[in-house]
Amino acid sequence: MTGHIVSKKVYFLVFGALLALTALTTGVAYLDLGKGNTVVALAIAVTKATLVALFFMHLRWSSGLLRLVLLAAFVWFAILVVLTLSDFLTRQWIPMPSGWQAQVQQKAKVPAANKAFTRSRSVSVSTPMVS
């Protein structure tokens, strides 16, 4: 069985492109693009994954059956992501207090009966009985 022979030049070009994309990912991480950081980082990651799959895994020169298997894997992944997001995005989240001060105030609220009991116990001093 013979496989497709790829020249070293193609491998080095793809390797250089992967290094450049990695440097671009690092550079973009230092920029404040807001929500765009995630979009740009994912776009670069998909590009790098595509280069690896096409050239290093030889999918560019493979048969149609292997491409169909790869497509099925991506469809399955998309189904899992959609199902996970449908669960996550439809939850009714309980709002949290705005800051740590509000949380401390909520924990400090003690019912009046407990305050009276605590106060009465702390004031009373027990004396040992002498017989």
C-alpha positions as CSV (number, residue, x, y, z in Angstrom):
1,M,0.0,0.0,0.0
2,T,1.4,3.3,-1.0
3,G,0.6,6.6,0.6
4,H,0.7,10.1,-0.6
5,I,4.2,11.6,-0.4
6,V,4.4,15.1,0.8
7,S,7.5,17.2,0.3
8,K,9.4,18.6,3.3
9,K,8.7,22.1,2.0
10,V,5.0,21.7,2.7
11,Y,5.6,20.4,6.2
12,F,8.0,23.3,7.0
13,L,5.5,25.9,5.6
14,V,2.7,24.4,7.7
15,F,4.9,24.3,10.7
16,G,5.9,28.0,10.2
17,A,2.2,28.9,9.8
18,L,1.4,27.1,13.1
19,L,4.2,28.9,14.9
20,A,3.0,32.2,13.5
21,L,-0.6,31.5,14.6
22,T,0.7,30.6,18.0
23,A,2.5,33.9,18.3
24,L,-0.6,35.6,17.1
25,T,-2.6,33.9,19.8
26,T,-0.2,35.1,22.4
27,G,-0.2,38.6,21.1
28,V,-4.0,38.8,21.0
29,A,-4.1,37.6,24.6
30,Y,-2.4,40.9,25.6
31,L,-5.0,43.0,23.8
32,D,-8.3,44.0,25.4
33,L,-10.9,43.2,22.8
34,G,-13.7,42.6,25.3
35,K,-15.8,39.6,24.2
36,G,-13.9,39.6,21.0
37,N,-10.9,37.9,22.7
38,T,-12.7,34.6,22.8
39,V,-13.9,34.8,19.2
40,V,-10.4,35.6,17.9
41,A,-8.8,32.9,20.0
42,L,-11.3,30.3,18.9
43,A,-10.9,31.4,15.2
44,I,-7.1,31.0,15.5
45,A,-7.5,27.6,17.2
46,V,-9.8,26.3,14.5
47,T,-7.4,27.4,11.8
48,K,-4.5,25.6,13.5
49,A,-6.6,22.5,14.0
50,T,-7.6,22.6,10.3
51,L,-3.9,22.9,9.3
52,V,-2.9,19.9,11.5
53,A,-5.8,17.8,10.2
54,L,-5.3,18.6,6.6
55,F,-1.5,18.3,6.3
56,F,-0.1,16.3,9.3
57,M,-3.0,13.8,9.3
58,H,-3.1,13.7,5.5
59,L,-6.8,14.4,5.3
60,R,-6.2,16.6,2.3
61,W,-5.2,13.6,0.2
62,S,-7.4,11.0,1.9
63,S,-10.5,9.2,0.5
64,G,-14.0,10.4,0.8
65,L,-14.8,7.9,3.6
66,L,-12.3,9.5,6.0
67,R,-13.7,12.9,5.2
68,L,-17.2,11.6,6.0
69,V,-15.9,10.2,9.3
70,L,-14.4,13.6,10.2
71,L,-17.6,15.3,9.3
72,A,-19.6,12.9,11.4
73,A,-17.3,13.7,14.4
74,F,-17.9,17.4,14.0
75,V,-21.7,16.9,13.7
76,W,-21.6,14.8,16.9
77,F,-19.5,17.5,18.7
78,A,-22.0,20.2,17.5
79,I,-24.9,18.1,18.9
80,L,-23.2,17.8,22.3
81,V,-22.4,21.5,22.4
82,V,-26.0,22.5,21.5
83,L,-27.5,20.1,24.2
84,T,-25.1,21.5,26.8
85,L,-25.9,25.1,25.9
86,S,-29.6,24.4,25.9
87,D,-29.3,23.2,29.5
88,F,-27.0,26.0,30.6
89,L,-28.9,28.9,29.0
90,T,-32.3,27.8,30.3
91,R,-31.6,27.7,34.0
92,Q,-33.2,30.2,36.3
93,W,-30.2,31.5,38.2
94,I,-30.6,32.9,41.7
95,P,-29.1,36.4,41.8
96,M,-26.3,36.8,44.3
97,P,-25.8,39.9,46.5
98,S,-23.8,42.7,44.9
99,G,-20.7,42.5,47.0
100,W,-19.0,40.9,50.0
101,Q,-20.5,43.5,52.3
102,A,-24.1,42.3,51.5
103,Q,-23.0,38.7,52.1
104,V,-21.5,39.6,55.5
105,Q,-24.7,41.5,56.5
106,Q,-26.8,38.5,55.5
107,K,-24.7,36.2,57.6
108,A,-24.7,38.6,60.5
109,K,-28.5,38.7,60.7
110,V,-29.4,36.4,63.7
111,P,-33.0,35.9,64.9
112,A,-33.9,37.9,68.0
113,A,-34.5,34.7,70.0
114,N,-31.0,33.5,69.4
115,K,-29.5,36.9,70.3
116,A,-31.3,36.9,73.7
117,F,-30.2,33.3,74.3
118,T,-26.6,34.1,73.4
119,R,-26.6,37.3,75.5
120,S,-28.1,35.6,78.6
121,R,-25.6,32.8,78.4
122,S,-22.6,35.1,78.1
123,V,-23.7,37.3,81.0
124,S,-24.4,34.5,83.5
125,V,-21.4,33.3,85.4
126,S,-21.6,29.9,86.9
127,T,-20.0,29.5,90.3
128,P,-18.9,26.2,91.6
129,M,-21.0,24.8,94.5
130,V,-19.1,24.3,97.7
131,S,-20.4,21.6,100.0
